[in-house]
Amino acid sequence: MHRRCRPWPAAGTIDFDWPRREKTVAFSTPIIAVHYAEIALKGKNRPMFQRRLINNMRAALADESIVAINHVESRLLVQPEDPQRAEAAVAKLRRVFGIQWLSPVVPIPRREVDDKLTRVCEVACALAEQDRGDARNFKVDTRRSDRSFHLVSPEISRIVGEAVYNHLQLPGRMSHPDFTVNVLVL
């Protein structure tokens, strides 16, 4: 579901809110989504702030081997060369000023996405089970930047939310959930 993500063409992502906490999450993918905070509010000088953030991220990751840091639809995607070092990269990125949250990402090629979002639901359920902790409820938040995708955001959220509910037996909660499943259609 990624639209024009150069190193990962035509892929979809599922990511989970990863607030600044000390809990360790095992990565099944070497890609890390970085969501920045107030930089998005800047006007004509936003590119300068984005470059500064990327430079600060590169400095924090200087001793890590990083394949790329790409800016895709208000997110920065970091691809470490070694998937085993992803958690070390996350620990270093947590200290970079301007980052709101970090999240592991699982790209799903568009050709693997059917009308029922079967593959997306499988990945969402597996990651939700892995990261659920002591959560008592959840929410699915979908961002659909690619308007040519055949389903609208609320429908994607409903389908994925139903799958996660059936798998975990956790109720959905739209305000202040214990954890959030983010689906990005790029």
Summary of the structure (lengths in Angstrom):
residues: 186
radius of gyration: 16.1
end to end distance: 5.1
largest distance: 46.2
contacts: 578
relative contact order: 0.23
helix: 34%
strand: 27%
